[in-house]
């Protein structure tokens, strides 16, 4: 009996350290630690102030549709405009860098009626973003 116990004990102590343990599987995490942020949303028809900030290295061109307003932002420059409640429908803002650099658009909602689009440089192997969409149902997207 003591011999069997000694054999089992030896097998356990030699094989247990060899078993790989994946800490992501072994530890349960709450959603709050890994969940993506909730998508931005505005109430349809709400008055919205849109701020665009150029954090990239070059000039960024903006084209607002459907009005076809065109603007150029230098690095560090900000541009702001208002969308009147009930009149924005499906709104889009196109942005690009004339130098061919890839851009990334990050949207923020610092308060109830403000939408901030921060344009930043992006990796070369990722095509990047080129437009901000505000849909008539209030959803916000960057593509």
N, C-alpha and C positions, 0 to 999 in steps of 0.2 A: 504494500500500500504506500509506504514512504517512497518507494522507488518510482511509482507512477506519478506521485505528486512532484517529485524532483524533475521528472521528464517534462511534465506539463509546465512547470515553473520555468524551466530552461527554454522550452519552445516559446513561451509567451515573452520572456524577457529578450529573446534574440529576434523575434519576428515583429513584435509591436513597434519598435522604432523604425522599421523598414517600411511600414505602411504610410503612404503619402496622405497627408491631411490637408484638404483644401479649406482655408479659413473662411472663404465666402460661403461655402456650403455648411460648414460646421456652426457658424454664428448666424443666428436669425437677426435680420435688421428690419427696422421700421421703414415704412414708405417715406417718411419725412427725411430720412438720411440719403435717399437715392432718387426720389421722384423728380421729374422735370418740372419746371415752373408751369403754372396754369396758363393757358393761352390768354392773350389780352383780349378784352371785350369792352365795347362801349354800348350804351343804350342807343338803339336806332333813333335818329332825329336829334340827338344831343349835340350841343355846341362843343366843338373840339378845337383846341389850339395845338397845332402841329409844329414841332421844333425839329430841325435837321441840323446835326453837328458833324462837321468833317474832321475826323481824327486820323485821316489817311495822310500819306506823304505827298500827294499831288492834288491838283485841282480836280474837283468832282463836278460833273454836269448833272443838273436836275431838269426833269421835264414832267410837268404836272398835267395829267389827263383828267377830264376831257377838255380843259381850258387851253391846253398847249402853252402854258407859261414855261419859259426856259430861264434857268439861272445857273451861274457858276459859283461854286464855293471854293475858296482857297483853303489850304490846311489850317485848321484851328477856327475857321469861320463858322458862324451860326446863321441859320435862316429860319424865319418864323412866319407862319400864316395861320389864318383861322378858317375853319369850316363851319358855316352856319348850320344850325339845327334844321333838320328836315330837307336840306338841299344837297347833302354830300352824296347820297345814293351809293353807287359803286365808285369809289375814289381810288386812283392809283398814282404813284409817283415813281418815275423811272430814274435810276441813277447809274452813272458809269464814270470811269476814269479814261480820259483821252489818251493817256500814256500806256494803256493796256494793262495796268496793274489790277490784280484781283481784289475785290472789295467784299466786305461782310457787313450786313446790316443788322444791328441789334435794336430791338424796340423796348421801350420802357414806358411805364405809366406812373409817373411820380405823384400824380394826384388825380382826382375824379375826372377833370376835363382836359388833361394834357397828354399828348402822345409825343414821345421823343424817339427819333430815329438817329442812332449813332452809327456813322459810317466809318469803318475801321479797315486797315489793310488785312489781307488774307493770304494764306499759303498759296504758292504757285501751283501745286498739284490739285487744288480745289478750285473749280470754276468761280465760285463765289455767288453773291446775291446781286440782283440788279433792279429790284422793285419792291415797293411797299404797297400793300393792298388794304383798303378799308372797305369791307363789304357792306351792303345795305342792311344786313342783319346785325351789324356791329362787330363782327369778327375782324381781327387784324392779322395779317400775314406778311412775311418777307420771303420772297422767292429770288 
